[in-house]
Amino acid sequence: MIMHIKNNLDKIRTSISKDVTLVAVSKTKPISDILEAYDAGQRVFGENKIQEMVAKYEVLPKDIQWHMIGHLQRNKVKYMAHFVDLIHGVDSFKTLKEIDKQAKKHERVIYCLLQARIAKEETKFGFTLTEISTILNSEELKILTNIKIIGLMGMATFTDNLDIVANEFSLLKTFFDEQKVQHSKLKILSMGMSGDYQIAIKNGSTMIRVGSSIFGARNYIT
């Protein structure tokens, strides 16, 4: 297995530039798989359930950067506030306020990405682009001194039509570039997963979230 995971990581790394950060999506994966990826040089891992991420944080090396990539429930922010490195999917201002509140308790600044709703599917979470612009320019945001919005995240429509996927990524990249002119702290554009990260990178992604292409098919937990 170790060669399998290492080979997959090497393959992905050689296909992306050094300007693109690879987040290894380790949700549902056992500690042994994560350690194999760690031994192969991977240091950034993404989880979508806070309880699972906390359990892994407690037993794994402390130089791992943990990213929360799933939909975030406000009442669970407190469990990861002392260690999470980046929260990808912030999709409400109330959540931002809760992250700020919990970060303050630990005397930390927590980095966040605002999730943009670019997909056609109604099941996707996120802000509209207009809402993101409003938040970034709001006086209310300036009060939240223990969070820092450093970029945007978007998920494309789940479809075999790659033109739709490319257009959605391109739309977010254009908006991201426009916002960067006014907000210099915006550095990260998180777009692309195992099935579409190459398209995302072509359209300006600086961070990709890859799971099955590294670890194999997801282990579903019932």
Secondary structure, DSSP 8 states (H G I E B T S, - for coil): -HHHHHHHHHHHHHHS-TTSEEEEE-TT--HHHHHHHHHTT--EEEES-HHHHHHHHHHS-TT-EEEE-S---GGGGGGTTTT--EEEEE--HHHHHHHHHHHHHTT--EEEEEEE--SS-TT---B-HHHHHHHHT-HHHHT-TTEEEEEEEE-----S-HHHHHHHHHHHHHHHHHHHHH-TT--EEEE--TTTHHHHHHTT-SEEEESHHHH-S-----
